[in-house]
Amino acid sequence: MIITLTGLPGAGKSTVANKLAQQLNMSRFSAGDLRRNMAQERGLTLDELNTLGETQDFTDKDVDAYQEKIGKEQDNFVIDGRLSWHFIPNSLKVFLDVELDEAARRIFEASKQGQRPNEIAYESADQVRKALKQRLASDQKRYQRYYKIDYLNTDNYDVVIDTTKKIPEEIVAIILRALDEKQA
């Protein structure tokens, strides 16, 4: 079984992916980590890499090809990434939603603790909120241009969870129930 976690920035994809992989004793992959490494290798922030990706497709295509490859060659893993559901269609597709203000608060707190590598050092949650709007617009532009898809369309997913007022353990429990139902 493969579980793909997609969602908005700050929705908890990485945290939930780690907890799921640990609980299910599965491998975990992260498209976000791959993109952060790609940005760092080029001396860019993640936002700068996203902006570059609006005109140069390698920033997405390399990571997407990697996702597609592991989806065909491996089984029993969890992966988080905006387009993982698209490149690994034989997965349980989960979308994690979150209210923008809560996402901004989470990201701001994580950045203060150094948990968001390769992103700018935010000065406030309001600055994060503005950056999130730009990131979402950039993502939508790139995915529409390169793949003609809208990752925010919840019809693409088996499970949609609003994480705004949920702790990670609640989210994991919802996903495990959906996994049981899919396997039944």
C-alpha positions in Angstrom: 0.0 0.0 0.0 1.2 3.5 -0.9 -0.2 6.6 0.8 0.3 10.0 -0.8 -0.2 13.1 1.3 -0.9 16.3 -0.5 -2.1 19.6 0.9 -1.6 23.2 1.7 1.6 24.5 3.2 1.4 24.3 7.0 -1.3 21.6 6.9 1.0 19.1 8.5 2.1 16.9 5.6 5.6 16.2 6.9 4.5 15.6 10.5 1.7 13.3 9.5 3.8 11.5 6.9 6.5 10.8 9.6 3.9 9.5 12.1 2.2 7.3 9.5 5.4 5.8 8.2 6.5 5.1 11.8 3.2 3.6 12.8 2.9 1.4 9.7 6.6 0.6 9.6 6.9 1.9 6.1 9.5 4.0 4.3 8.8 7.7 3.9 9.7 10.0 1.1 9.2 13.8 0.7 8.9 15.8 -2.5 9.3 18.9 -0.4 12.6 17.7 1.0 13.8 17.0 -2.6 12.8 20.5 -3.7 14.5 22.1 -0.6 17.7 20.2 -1.5 17.5 21.3 -5.1 17.1 24.9 -4.0 20.0 24.7 -1.5 22.3 23.2 -4.2 21.6 26.2 -6.3 21.9 28.7 -3.5 18.2 29.6 -3.7 15.4 29.7 -1.2 12.4 27.4 -1.8 10.3 30.4 -2.9 13.0 31.5 -5.3 13.1 27.9 -6.8 9.3 28.1 -7.2 9.5 31.4 -9.0 12.3 29.9 -11.3 10.0 27.0 -11.9 7.4 29.3 -13.5 9.7 29.5 -16.5 12.0 26.5 -16.2 10.3 23.1 -15.8 13.3 21.2 -14.4 12.4 22.4 -10.9 9.2 20.3 -11.0 9.9 17.7 -13.6 13.0 16.2 -11.9 11.1 15.7 -8.6 8.0 14.5 -10.4 9.9 11.9 -12.4 11.5 10.7 -9.1 8.0 10.3 -7.6 6.7 8.4 -10.6 9.7 6.1 -10.5 9.4 5.1 -6.9 5.6 4.7 -7.3 6.3 2.1 -10.0 9.3 0.4 -8.4 8.4 0.3 -4.7 5.5 -0.5 -2.4 4.5 0.1 1.2 5.6 3.7 1.7 4.3 7.1 2.6 5.1 10.2 0.5 4.2 13.8 0.9 4.2 16.2 -2.0 1.9 18.5 -3.9 1.6 16.2 -6.9 2.4 12.8 -5.4 -1.3 11.7 -5.9 -0.9 12.5 -9.6 2.3 10.6 -10.2 1.4 7.7 -8.0 -2.2 7.0 -9.0 -2.3 3.6 -7.3 -2.1 5.1 -3.8 -4.5 6.2 -1.1 -4.7 9.8 -2.0 -5.0 12.1 1.1 -5.4 15.9 0.9 -4.6 17.9 4.1 -6.4 21.2 4.2 -5.9 24.1 6.7 -7.1 27.6 7.2 -4.6 30.1 6.0 -4.2 31.9 9.3 -3.5 28.6 11.1 -1.0 27.6 8.4 0.8 30.9 8.7 1.0 30.5 12.5 2.3 27.0 12.2 4.9 27.9 9.6 6.0 31.0 11.6 6.5 28.9 14.8 8.4 26.2 12.9 10.6 28.7 11.2 11.5 30.3 14.5 12.7 26.9 15.7 14.7 26.3 12.5 12.4 23.5 11.3 11.7 25.0 7.8 15.1 24.8 6.1 15.8 26.8 3.0 13.0 29.2 3.6 13.4 32.8 4.5 13.5 33.8 8.2 10.0 35.1 8.6 9.4 38.1 10.9 5.7 37.6 11.5 2.8 35.3 10.8 1.4 38.0 8.6 4.6 37.9 6.4 4.1 34.1 6.2 0.5 34.5 5.2 1.5 36.8 2.3 4.3 34.4 1.3 1.8 31.5 1.3 -0.5 33.3 -1.0 2.4 33.8 -3.4 3.5 30.2 -3.1 0.0 28.8 -3.8 -0.3 31.1 -6.8 3.1 29.9 -8.1 2.2 26.2 -7.5 -1.1 26.6 -9.3 0.6 28.4 -12.3 3.3 25.8 -12.6 1.0 22.7 -12.3 -1.5 24.1 -14.7 1.3 25.0 -17.2 3.2 21.8 -17.0 0.4 19.2 -16.3 -2.9 20.9 -16.8 -4.0 19.9 -13.3 -5.5 21.6 -10.3 -4.1 20.0 -7.2 -6.6 22.0 -5.0 -9.5 20.2 -6.6 -10.5 17.9 -3.8 -12.2 15.5 -6.3 -8.7 14.2 -6.9 -8.5 12.6 -3.5 -9.8 9.6 -1.6 -9.7 11.5 1.8 -9.8 15.2 2.5 -9.0 16.3 6.1 -9.2 19.8 7.5 -6.3 19.8 10.0 -6.9 23.3 11.3 -8.1 22.1 14.7 -6.8 18.6 14.7 -3.6 17.2 16.3 -1.4 14.9 14.2 -2.6 11.7 16.0 -6.2 12.5 15.1 -5.2 13.0 11.4 -3.3 9.7 11.4 -6.3 7.9 12.9 -8.6 9.2 10.1 -6.1 8.1 7.4 -5.7 4.6 9.0 -9.5 4.2 9.0 -9.6 5.2 5.3 -6.7 2.8 4.6 -8.7 -0.1 6.3 -11.8 0.7 4.2 -9.8 0.8 1.0 -8.2 -2.5 1.8 -11.5 -4.2 2.8 
